Amino acid sequence: MSDLKNNTQRVIEVTESDLPLHCPMPQHADWNAHPRVYLSIETRGEALCPYCGTLYRLKGKPSSGSHH
């Protein structure tokens, strides 16, 4: 599968260590494919990149509920 590192139309799980979240991430093969955009993932537990459509999901966090 040659498209494993292609970051278009993918779902990527991230952890709190990846925050603040931005797309593209440094490990993407095409990390410079579009301008870096910071995504707010903390409140909903997921975020969609407006440039490439990659969906990011925050691992280990409930999708509903608030912090403190």
TIMI-661437 format. One record per residue: y, z, x of N, C-alpha, C, O in turn; residue number from 1; residue in one letter. Coordinates in Angstrom, 2 decimals, padded with zeros to 5 digits. Atoms other than C-alpha are relative to their C-alpha. Example, Ala and Ser with C-alpha at 12.3 -4.5 7.8 and 13.67 -1.06 7.14 Angstrom:
2
n_v:-001.19, n_w:000.00, n_u:000.89, ca_v:-004.50, ca_w:007.80, ca_u:012.30, c_v:001.20, c_w:000.00, c_u:000.90, o_v:001.18, o_w:000.66, o_u:001.94, resi:1, resn:A;
n_v:-001.19, n_w:-000.06, n_u:-000.82, ca_v:-001.06, ca_w:007.14, ca_u:013.67, c_v:001.09, c_w:000.73, c_u:-000.77, o_v:002.20, o_w:000.90, o_u:-000.26, resi:2, resn:S;
This chain:
68
n_v:-001.19, n_w:000.00, n_u:000.84, ca_v:000.00, ca_w:000.00, ca_u:000.00, c_v:001.24, c_w:000.00, c_u:000.88, o_v:001.58, o_w:001.00, o_u:001.51, resi:1, resn:M;
n_v:-001.16, n_w:000.12, n_u:-000.87, ca_v:003.06, ca_w:-001.21, ca_u:001.77, c_v:001.25, c_w:000.60, c_u:-000.61, o_v:002.26, o_w:000.76, o_u:000.08, resi:2, resn:S;
n_v:-001.21, n_w:-000.49, n_u:000.63, ca_v:005.48, ca_w:000.24, ca_u:-000.77, c_v:000.07, c_w:001.52, c_u:-000.08, o_v:000.89, o_w:002.06, o_u:-000.81, resi:3, resn:D;
n_v:-000.01, n_w:-001.45, n_u:000.06, ca_v:004.71, ca_w:003.92, ca_u:-000.18, c_v:001.32, c_w:000.60, c_u:000.45, o_v:001.74, o_w:001.63, o_u:-000.07, resi:4, resn:L;
n_v:-001.26, n_w:-000.55, n_u:-000.49, ca_v:007.95, ca_w:004.44, ca_u:001.72, c_v:001.21, c_w:-000.62, c_u:-000.68, o_v:002.35, o_w:-000.29, o_u:-000.34, resi:5, resn:K;
n_v:-001.10, n_w:000.61, n_u:000.74, ca_v:010.03, ca_w:002.33, ca_u:-000.63, c_v:000.51, c_w:001.02, c_u:-001.01, o_v:-000.27, o_w:001.54, o_u:-001.81, resi:6, resn:N;
n_v:-000.50, n_w:-001.06, n_u:000.86, ca_v:012.34, ca_w:004.71, ca_u:-002.48, c_v:000.59, c_w:-000.52, c_u:-001.30, o_v:001.53, o_w:000.08, o_u:-001.83, resi:7, resn:N;
n_v:-000.48, n_w:000.48, n_u:001.29, ca_v:012.89, ca_w:002.60, ca_u:-005.59, c_v:-001.03, c_w:000.33, c_u:-001.06, o_v:-002.23, o_w:000.12, o_u:-000.87, resi:8, resn:T;
n_v:000.84, n_w:-000.34, n_u:001.14, ca_v:011.50, ca_w:003.78, ca_u:-008.90, c_v:-001.14, c_w:000.93, c_u:000.39, o_v:-002.31, o_w:000.63, o_u:000.12, resi:9, resn:Q;
n_v:000.99, n_w:-000.97, n_u:-000.42, ca_v:009.69, ca_w:006.78, ca_u:-007.46, c_v:000.36, c_w:001.37, c_u:-000.55, o_v:001.48, o_w:001.63, o_u:-000.96, resi:10, resn:R;
n_v:-000.22, n_w:-001.41, n_u:000.30, ca_v:009.28, ca_w:010.42, ca_u:-008.29, c_v:-000.31, c_w:000.75, c_u:001.28, o_v:-001.41, o_w:000.62, o_u:001.83, resi:11, resn:V;
n_v:000.17, n_w:-000.75, n_u:-001.24, ca_v:009.75, ca_w:012.71, ca_u:-005.30, c_v:000.18, c_w:001.47, c_u:-000.29, o_v:001.18, o_w:001.88, o_u:-000.89, resi:12, resn:I;
n_v:-000.11, n_w:-001.44, n_u:000.16, ca_v:009.07, ca_w:016.42, ca_u:-005.34, c_v:000.70, c_w:000.57, c_u:001.22, o_v:000.37, o_w:000.23, o_u:002.36, resi:13, resn:E;
n_v:-000.74, n_w:-000.64, n_u:-001.07, ca_v:011.47, ca_w:018.50, ca_u:-003.29, c_v:-000.09, c_w:001.51, c_u:-000.18, o_v:-000.44, o_w:002.00, o_u:-001.25, resi:14, resn:V;
n_v:000.01, n_w:-001.45, n_u:000.05, ca_v:011.67, ca_w:022.19, ca_u:-002.46, c_v:001.40, c_w:000.52, c_u:000.27, o_v:002.30, o_w:-000.25, o_u:000.61, resi:15, resn:T;
n_v:-001.32, n_w:-000.57, n_u:-000.26, ca_v:014.56, ca_w:024.59, ca_u:-002.07, c_v:000.47, c_w:-000.25, c_u:001.42, o_v:001.67, o_w:-000.27, o_u:001.68, resi:16, resn:E;
n_v:-000.40, n_w:000.27, n_u:-001.38, ca_v:014.49, ca_w:023.87, ca_u:001.67, c_v:000.66, c_w:-001.38, c_u:000.14, o_v:001.32, o_w:-001.64, o_u:001.15, resi:17, resn:S;
n_v:-000.63, n_w:001.33, n_u:-000.03, ca_v:015.61, ca_w:020.29, ca_u:000.85, c_v:001.41, c_w:000.02, c_u:-000.56, o_v:002.11, o_w:-001.00, o_u:-000.52, resi:18, resn:D;
n_v:-001.33, n_w:-000.09, n_u:000.61, ca_v:018.78, ca_w:021.53, ca_u:-000.84, c_v:001.07, c_w:000.23, c_u:001.05, o_v:000.77, o_w:000.89, o_u:002.05, resi:19, resn:L;
n_v:-000.44, n_w:000.80, n_u:001.13, ca_v:021.51, ca_w:020.48, ca_u:-001.06, c_v:-000.66, c_w:-001.38, c_u:000.02, o_v:-000.78, o_w:-002.01, o_u:001.07, resi:20, resn:P;
n_v:000.75, n_w:001.25, n_u:000.12, ca_v:019.67, ca_w:017.41, ca_u:-002.31, c_v:000.94, c_w:-001.20, c_u:000.08, o_v:002.00, o_w:-001.23, o_u:-000.54, resi:21, resn:L;
n_v:-000.75, n_w:001.26, n_u:-000.05, ca_v:020.94, ca_w:013.98, ca_u:-001.41, c_v:-000.98, c_w:-001.15, c_u:000.09, o_v:-002.09, o_w:-001.01, o_u:000.60, resi:22, resn:H;
n_v:000.80, n_w:001.21, n_u:-000.04, ca_v:019.59, ca_w:010.48, ca_u:-001.77, c_v:000.83, c_w:-001.08, c_u:000.67, o_v:002.03, o_w:-001.18, o_u:000.40, resi:23, resn:C;
n_v:001.38, n_w:-000.06, n_u:-000.46, ca_v:018.46, ca_w:008.65, ca_u:000.21, c_v:-000.22, c_w:001.15, c_u:000.97, o_v:000.72, o_w:001.60, o_u:001.63, resi:24, resn:P;
n_v:000.33, n_w:-001.09, n_u:-000.91, ca_v:016.68, ca_w:011.36, ca_u:002.16, c_v:-000.33, c_w:-000.58, c_u:001.37, o_v:-000.71, o_w:-001.75, o_u:001.47, resi:25, resn:M;
n_v:000.20, n_w:000.52, n_u:-001.36, ca_v:016.30, ca_w:011.05, ca_u:005.95, c_v:-001.38, c_w:-000.61, c_u:000.24, o_v:-001.49, o_w:-001.52, o_u:001.06, resi:26, resn:P;
n_v:001.33, n_w:000.52, n_u:-000.26, ca_v:012.54, ca_w:010.38, ca_u:005.77, c_v:-000.29, c_w:-001.32, c_u:-000.71, o_v:-001.35, o_w:-001.91, o_u:-000.49, resi:27, resn:Q;
n_v:000.21, n_w:001.29, n_u:000.64, ca_v:012.95, ca_w:007.30, ca_u:003.56, c_v:000.07, c_w:-001.12, c_u:001.03, o_v:000.88, o_w:-001.08, o_u:001.95, resi:28, resn:H;
n_v:-000.01, n_w:001.15, n_u:-000.90, ca_v:012.17, ca_w:004.06, ca_u:005.33, c_v:001.34, c_w:-000.71, c_u:-000.05, o_v:001.84, o_w:-001.21, o_u:000.96, resi:29, resn:A;
n_v:-001.31, n_w:000.66, n_u:000.15, ca_v:015.41, ca_w:002.65, ca_u:003.93, c_v:001.07, c_w:001.06, c_u:-000.27, o_v:001.80, o_w:000.98, o_u:-001.25, resi:30, resn:D;
n_v:-000.92, n_w:-001.14, n_u:000.16, ca_v:017.47, ca_w:005.82, ca_u:004.39, c_v:001.46, c_w:-000.42, c_u:-000.08, o_v:002.30, o_w:000.37, o_u:-000.53, resi:31, resn:W;
n_v:-001.38, n_w:000.47, n_u:000.06, ca_v:020.63, ca_w:003.72, ca_u:004.68, c_v:000.16, c_w:-001.11, c_u:-001.03, o_v:001.06, o_w:-001.94, o_u:-000.92, resi:32, resn:N;
n_v:-000.01, n_w:001.08, n_u:000.99, ca_v:019.92, ca_w:001.49, ca_u:001.65, c_v:001.21, c_w:000.07, c_u:-000.94, o_v:001.65, o_w:-000.96, o_u:-001.46, resi:33, resn:A;
n_v:-001.19, n_w:-000.15, n_u:000.84, ca_v:022.84, ca_w:002.90, ca_u:-000.34, c_v:000.78, c_w:001.21, c_u:000.49, o_v:000.27, o_w:002.00, o_u:001.27, resi:34, resn:H;
n_v:-000.79, n_w:-001.15, n_u:-000.45, ca_v:025.65, ca_w:005.41, ca_u:000.15, c_v:-000.69, c_w:001.31, c_u:-000.37, o_v:-001.35, o_w:001.41, o_u:-001.40, resi:35, resn:P;
n_v:000.59, n_w:-001.30, n_u:000.28, ca_v:024.53, ca_w:009.01, ca_u:000.35, c_v:000.69, c_w:000.61, c_u:-001.21, o_v:001.92, o_w:000.64, o_u:-001.29, resi:36, resn:R;
n_v:-000.53, n_w:-000.64, n_u:001.20, ca_v:024.95, ca_w:010.74, ca_u:-002.99, c_v:-000.71, c_w:001.35, c_u:-000.13, o_v:-001.93, o_w:001.45, o_u:-000.02, resi:37, resn:V;
n_v:000.57, n_w:-001.33, n_u:000.20, ca_v:024.47, ca_w:014.46, ca_u:-003.55, c_v:-000.35, c_w:000.18, c_u:-001.46, o_v:000.43, o_w:-000.18, o_u:-002.34, resi:38, resn:Y;
n_v:000.51, n_w:-000.14, n_u:001.36, ca_v:022.43, ca_w:015.34, ca_u:-006.62, c_v:-000.15, c_w:001.47, c_u:-000.36, o_v:-000.67, o_w:002.26, o_u:000.43, resi:39, resn:L;
n_v:000.12, n_w:-001.37, n_u:000.48, ca_v:022.62, ca_w:018.53, ca_u:-008.64, c_v:-001.34, c_w:000.14, c_u:-000.71, o_v:-001.54, o_w:-000.39, o_u:-001.80, resi:40, resn:S;
n_v:001.36, n_w:-000.12, n_u:000.52, ca_v:019.01, ca_w:019.53, ca_u:-009.25, c_v:-000.31, c_w:001.42, c_u:-000.45, o_v:-001.29, o_w:001.66, o_u:-001.15, resi:41, resn:I;
n_v:000.30, n_w:-001.42, n_u:000.23, ca_v:019.24, ca_w:023.32, ca_u:-009.53, c_v:-000.06, c_w:000.38, c_u:-001.47, o_v:-000.91, o_w:001.19, o_u:-001.85, resi:42, resn:E;
n_v:-000.06, n_w:-000.46, n_u:001.39, ca_v:020.09, ca_w:023.62, ca_u:-013.23, c_v:-001.13, c_w:-000.58, c_u:-000.85, o_v:-001.73, o_w:000.15, o_u:-001.64, resi:43, resn:T;
n_v:001.01, n_w:000.65, n_u:000.85, ca_v:017.66, ca_w:021.12, ca_u:-014.80, c_v:-001.37, c_w:-000.06, c_u:000.66, o_v:-002.37, o_w:-000.22, o_u:-000.03, resi:44, resn:R;
n_v:001.28, n_w:000.11, n_u:-000.69, ca_v:014.95, ca_w:021.08, ca_u:-012.13, c_v:-000.37, c_w:-001.43, c_u:000.35, o_v:-001.41, o_w:-001.67, o_u:000.96, resi:45, resn:G;
n_v:000.20, n_w:001.39, n_u:-000.40, ca_v:015.23, ca_w:017.31, ca_u:-011.75, c_v:001.33, c_w:-000.73, c_u:000.01, o_v:002.29, o_w:-000.32, o_u:-000.64, resi:46, resn:E;
n_v:-001.22, n_w:000.79, n_u:-000.11, ca_v:017.81, ca_w:014.70, ca_u:-010.87, c_v:-000.37, c_w:-001.45, c_u:000.26, o_v:-001.36, o_w:-001.74, o_u:000.94, resi:47, resn:A;
n_v:000.23, n_w:001.43, n_u:-000.15, ca_v:018.01, ca_w:010.93, ca_u:-011.00, c_v:001.10, c_w:-000.60, c_u:000.86, o_v:002.29, o_w:-000.37, o_u:000.62, resi:48, resn:L;
n_v:-000.99, n_w:000.65, n_u:-000.86, ca_v:019.70, ca_w:008.91, ca_u:-008.27, c_v:000.63, c_w:-001.17, c_u:-000.76, o_v:-000.09, o_w:-002.04, o_u:-001.25, resi:49, resn:C;
n_v:-000.65, n_w:001.09, n_u:000.73, ca_v:022.32, ca_w:006.62, ca_u:-009.86, c_v:-000.06, c_w:-001.33, c_u:000.73, o_v:000.16, o_w:-002.38, o_u:000.12, resi:50, resn:P;
n_v:000.06, n_w:001.24, n_u:-000.76, ca_v:021.90, ca_w:004.05, ca_u:-007.07, c_v:-001.36, c_w:-000.67, c_u:-000.07, o_v:-001.46, o_w:-001.86, o_u:-000.40, resi:51, resn:Y;
n_v:001.31, n_w:000.63, n_u:-000.12, ca_v:018.17, ca_w:003.50, ca_u:-006.72, c_v:-000.99, c_w:000.42, c_u:-001.08, o_v:-002.08, o_w:-000.14, o_u:-001.16, resi:52, resn:C;
n_v:000.88, n_w:-000.39, n_u:001.09, ca_v:016.66, ca_w:005.28, ca_u:-009.72, c_v:-001.11, c_w:000.95, c_u:000.38, o_v:-002.00, o_w:001.20, o_u:-000.44, resi:53, resn:G;
n_v:001.02, n_w:-000.96, n_u:-000.39, ca_v:014.54, ca_w:007.71, ca_u:-007.73, c_v:000.20, c_w:001.30, c_u:-000.77, o_v:001.31, o_w:001.80, o_u:-000.88, resi:54, resn:T;
n_v:-000.04, n_w:-001.26, n_u:000.71, ca_v:013.69, ca_w:010.80, ca_u:-009.75, c_v:-000.48, c_w:001.09, c_u:000.93, o_v:-001.58, o_w:001.01, o_u:001.49, resi:55, resn:L;
n_v:000.36, n_w:-001.13, n_u:-000.83, ca_v:013.67, ca_w:014.06, ca_u:-007.82, c_v:-000.36, c_w:001.17, c_u:-000.90, o_v:000.34, o_w:001.45, o_u:-001.88, resi:56, resn:Y;
n_v:000.42, n_w:-001.19, n_u:000.75, ca_v:011.80, ca_w:017.11, ca_u:-009.13, c_v:-000.08, c_w:001.17, c_u:000.97, o_v:-000.63, o_w:001.05, o_u:002.06, resi:57, resn:R;
n_v:-000.01, n_w:-001.21, n_u:-000.82, ca_v:012.28, ca_w:020.61, ca_u:-007.77, c_v:-001.30, c_w:000.76, c_u:-000.23, o_v:-001.58, o_w:001.20, o_u:-001.35, resi:58, resn:L;
n_v:001.27, n_w:-000.72, n_u:000.11, ca_v:008.92, ca_w:022.25, ca_u:-007.05, c_v:000.24, c_w:001.50, c_u:-000.05, o_v:001.17, o_w:002.02, o_u:000.57, resi:59, resn:K;
n_v:-000.03, n_w:-001.45, n_u:000.02, ca_v:008.35, ca_w:025.88, ca_u:-007.87, c_v:001.06, c_w:000.60, c_u:-000.89, o_v:001.27, o_w:001.81, o_u:-000.87, resi:60, resn:G;
n_v:-001.04, n_w:-000.50, n_u:000.89, ca_v:011.13, ca_w:026.17, ca_u:-010.42, c_v:-000.37, c_w:-000.35, c_u:-001.44, o_v:-000.80, o_w:-001.47, o_u:-001.70, resi:61, resn:K;
n_v:000.20, n_w:000.36, n_u:001.40, ca_v:010.73, ca_w:026.39, ca_u:-014.17, c_v:001.07, c_w:-000.97, c_u:-000.44, o_v:002.23, o_w:-000.85, o_u:-000.03, resi:62, resn:P;
n_v:-000.97, n_w:001.01, n_u:000.42, ca_v:012.41, ca_w:023.46, ca_u:-015.87, c_v:001.03, c_w:000.58, c_u:-000.96, o_v:002.12, o_w:000.03, o_u:-001.10, resi:63, resn:S;
n_v:-000.98, n_w:-000.66, n_u:000.86, ca_v:014.08, ca_w:025.81, ca_u:-018.35, c_v:000.16, c_w:001.43, c_u:000.44, o_v:-000.77, o_w:002.03, o_u:000.99, resi:64, resn:S;
n_v:-000.26, n_w:-001.38, n_u:-000.43, ca_v:015.65, ca_w:029.16, ca_u:-017.72, c_v:001.13, c_w:000.02, c_u:000.98, o_v:001.46, o_w:-000.99, o_u:001.60, resi:65, resn:G;
n_v:-001.15, n_w:-000.11, n_u:-000.88, ca_v:018.53, ca_w:030.45, ca_u:-015.73, c_v:-000.33, c_w:000.90, c_u:001.18, o_v:-001.35, o_w:001.60, o_u:001.19, resi:66, resn:S;
n_v:000.18, n_w:-000.85, n_u:-001.16, ca_v:018.89, ca_w:032.16, ca_u:-012.41, c_v:000.41, c_w:001.41, c_u:-000.40, o_v:-000.07, o_w:001.90, o_u:-001.42, resi:67, resn:H;
n_v:-000.36, n_w:-001.39, n_u:000.27, ca_v:020.49, ca_w:035.61, ca_u:-012.36, c_v:000.99, c_w:000.10, c_u:-001.12, o_v:001.41, o_w:001.20, o_u:-001.49, resi:68, resn:H;
